[in-house]
């Protein structure tokens, strides 16, 4: 249940007594200091902010033996203003709820997409357990080994005549210094084929290049091929060992993600209901039949002493009174009343010291 609140604003202004009279008349005929001689009755009659006003003697909640006079002003346009303000706030709340709902839906879709990825990852490991060759690590290790084997075979079968053709690529000998020396010696020999020195230089360059190729073949065999075979063997073993433990961890993760998705799917309609309830409650807060400004005086020893001012709110519908949006009315009443008593209203004769538009602005800002 929403909390009913009565905002009391004490106004420390001593009002001079006028003898033994009716308590209401005593207050009405009183002219507070600084009010340019205006009585409370004149002030009340001149106020255009009130649809209706009522003066009455009411029960004093603190001391039943001390008379208390109440002035009640039903503020003009208050209910309509709050209804409009309520709709504005509800619209803003609806917009925020819509953004949040969209974010929740997007988050759910992201969670489902991530779950699909985990299933695909699990399928990969299941396939790797049945056949490690399908695993990326094994594929990579085998690819490196095959590259080494292919290069060894290419070197073993390399025809030096390829270097003589300026159009053909050198292939595995690209960037070889000895191949360049061999080719230079070959061209020099072609220029002077009868020179023994050119023939000898060519043979030396050829022998050095062939020896270099043989050395590279042996190096590839010892280092890359044998190392690649050992690496492939270790990789096959590792994949087989990792498959079971990894699959178990993935299954646990999938179960957790599925649980979260189910929970989120159950929460989405609940959140939607809560959002609708929040908008309904907000709209109800601004559904008022009337807003009354109330000022009370105690009559003590023929003196009318202001007992405070507060706002009485009459709700439309369920009988509950909401103070969330309306407590600022007490501040407004205190401001207007105090200023008028101090005489600052001057020729305005207490009429509309703060216009309804200004009051509405204050209401939103307080």
ABEGO torsion letter per residue (X at the ends): XBBBBBBBBBBBBBBBBAEBBBAAAAAAABBBBGAGGBBAAAAAAABAABABBBBBBBBBAABAABBBBBBBBBBBGAAAAAAAAAAAAAAAAAAAAAAAAAAAAAAAAAAAAAAAAAAAAAAAAAAAAABAAABAAAAAAAAAAAAAAAAAAAAAABBAAAAABAABBAEAABGBAAAAAAAAAAAAAAABAABAAAAAAAAAAAAAAAAAAAAAAAAAAAAAAAAAAAAAAAAAAAAAAAAAAAAAAAAAAAAAAAAAAAAAAAAAAAAAAAAAAAAAAAAAAABBABBBBBBBBBBBGGBBBBAEBBBBBBBBEAGBBBAAAAAAAAAAAAAAAAAAAAGAAEAAGGBGABBAAAAAAAAAAX
